[in-house]
Structures are given as structure tokens and as C-alpha cells.
Amino acid sequence: MNRKKRNDRNHVIYEIVNTSNGKSYLGITVAIGRRFHYSAHLRFLKHQSRARKENKQWALYIDMKENDPSVYELFIVDVVRGKALAHQLETKLLKKFEYELNSTH
């Protein structure tokens, strides 16, 4: 018997700030249990890895290639239940504030 896929998981909305130039990135990741900061930190590490290994011309990855990892700070903006609600909030925040390192919005 197949289990029904959950659609009410917690999602972490996080912000990565480059403290040397003030530029920031807003992102979403799925929460691992109730370890919200840990979940965001793992996603940050994945961003760093992809920036080094892949040839993506995304603003965040270009910035990460040019700077030492120590210049970045990670903040939890919110924790939202459900993927659709998380994406709605992310879109609202991207329109309201200036996130220079988000390439897709």
C-alpha cells in the first residue's frame, strides 16, 4: 500500500547575507524535524558546494565564488507549514525587499 505524500511539512524561509558587501539572498528549504537552523545551514552548505562545482551563472553562486565562506551570515526569517504557503510568503518578501542575490525574481 502506498503512503499518501505529506503536503503539510514545515518549510524554513532563510536569508543569507554577505557581510562584506551587504547583498542578500532569500530561500526556502524543507525543515528536518524541528531543527530549523540546522536545515537552513545544510541548504547553505549545498549552495556553497554547487557554487564551487557547477558553472551556474546565478547571482548567489557568482558572489560565493568571489568571497570567502566566512563573510556569510545565515538567518531564519520564518517557518511555514506547507510548501504552497512558503512559496507565497517568499514571493511576497522578494517583492517587498531587495534581495540582490536572487536571480529568479
N, C-alpha and C positions, 0 to 999 in steps of 0.2 A: 504494500500500500504506500503510495506516495504521500509525503507530508506536504501540507499547504505551505507555500513560501510566505514568510512573515513580511508584512509591509509596514510594520509599526516600530521598527528598530530605531534606537537613538542615533542621531547624527550630530557630529561636532562641527560647528562653524568656527574656523580658526583664522587668525591673521598672522602672517609672517612679516616682520618689519626689519628692513635693513637699517641698522642704527647709524651707518656711516653716511648714507645719502637720504634717509628719510622715506624712501619708497616702500610701498607695502603691497601685499597680496592677500586676497581673501579666498578661502577654500572650504570645502566640505569633505568630511570623511565619516565612515561608519564607526560608531563607538564600539570598543571592545569591552563588553560588560559595562561597568560604571567607571572605567579607567579613562576618563575623557582626555586628560592632558597626555597620558601615555599614547592614546590613539592618535592624537594630533602630532605628537612627536614622531611616531612611526611614519606618518604620512610626510612629515618634513624630511625625514631621512630618505624616504623614497624619492622625493623631489630632488634632493642633493645627488643621489645616485644617478637618476635619469639625466640630470644636468651634465654630469661628467661623462656618461657613457653614450648618450644619444645625441644626435645632431638636430635637436629641435630648436627652432628659432623663436621660441616663446620668451616673452619679456622676463619672466621669473628665472628661466634657465640661463639666459644670457647674463643676467645680473649675478646669478650664483657662480657662473664660470669666472666672472671678473672679480669676485670678492671671496675672502676667507670665510668659512662657515661660522667663525666666532662673532661676526658682525650682525648676525641674525638673532632676533628675539621672537618667541612664539607666544601668542596669546589666545586664550579661549574666548570667543565672542559670545557664543550661546550654544546650548544643547537643545535640539529639537527632536520631537518624536515624529517619525515618518519622513520618508525621502522627499515626497512632494512638498511638504511644508518647509523642509530645509532648503530646497531649491527656490521656493518662493521668497523666503527670507533673504537668501543670498542675493537674488536678483534685486530685491528692494534695497539692500545695503550697497550693492555695486552702483546703483543709480544715485543713491543719496550721498555717498562719499567717494573720494577719488582714490582708487587703488591702481597705482601706476604699473604694477607688475602683473595685472590680469590682462591677458592677451585677447580673451574671447568676448569681453564685454566692453 
